[in-house]
Amino acid sequence: MVLSVCVWPRVHLQNYLEQILSRMQGLLVLNSPNNGMKQLLSPEDQQFMYETAGVLIVQSQFTPEVRGNILSE
């Protein structure tokens, strides 16, 4: 019973993972005066976004090759 409760969200999240990560992509850009990007998040919030993206990718059911491609984007 516990196993099915733990696996269920992970399986369903997989269907939306690429969409979630693509929507987060703009928040993962490092902002500096050199690249002209406006700072949308505080440094702490941006670190949280990186951590969230990392956990989503690592816990996904993608193959290692797909994970590498996602990380490089």
C-alpha positions in Angstrom: 0.0 0.0 0.0 2.7 2.5 0.9 4.7 1.6 -2.2 1.7 2.4 -4.4 1.2 5.8 -2.7 4.8 6.7 -3.2 5.0 5.6 -6.8 1.6 7.1 -8.0 2.6 10.8 -8.0 6.0 10.0 -9.6 4.4 8.2 -12.5 1.9 10.9 -13.1 4.4 13.7 -12.7 6.5 12.2 -15.4 3.8 13.1 -18.0 4.2 16.8 -17.2 7.9 17.0 -16.3 9.2 18.4 -19.6 6.5 21.1 -19.6 7.3 22.0 -15.9 11.0 22.3 -16.7 10.4 24.3 -19.8 8.3 26.8 -17.9 11.0 27.0 -15.2 13.7 27.6 -17.7 13.4 31.4 -17.7 13.8 31.5 -13.9 17.0 29.4 -14.1 18.9 32.0 -16.1 21.7 33.6 -14.1 21.1 37.4 -13.9 24.1 39.7 -14.0 24.8 43.3 -15.2 26.9 41.7 -18.0 24.0 39.8 -19.7 21.4 42.5 -19.3 18.9 40.3 -17.7 16.5 41.8 -15.1 16.7 40.0 -11.8 13.4 38.3 -11.2 14.3 36.3 -8.1 16.4 36.8 -5.1 19.6 34.7 -5.0 18.0 32.4 -2.4 14.9 31.9 -4.5 16.9 31.2 -7.6 18.9 28.6 -5.7 15.7 27.0 -4.6 14.6 26.9 -8.3 17.9 25.1 -9.3 17.4 22.6 -6.4 13.8 22.0 -7.5 14.8 21.4 -11.2 17.6 19.0 -10.0 15.3 17.0 -7.9 12.7 16.7 -10.6 15.3 15.6 -13.1 17.0 13.1 -10.9 13.8 11.6 -9.6 12.3 11.3 -13.1 12.1 8.0 -15.0 14.1 9.4 -18.0 17.1 7.5 -19.2 20.5 8.9 -18.2 21.0 10.2 -21.8 17.7 12.2 -21.7 18.5 13.5 -18.2 21.9 14.8 -19.5 20.2 16.5 -22.5 17.7 18.2 -20.1 20.5 19.4 -17.9 22.4 20.8 -20.8 19.5 22.9 -22.0 
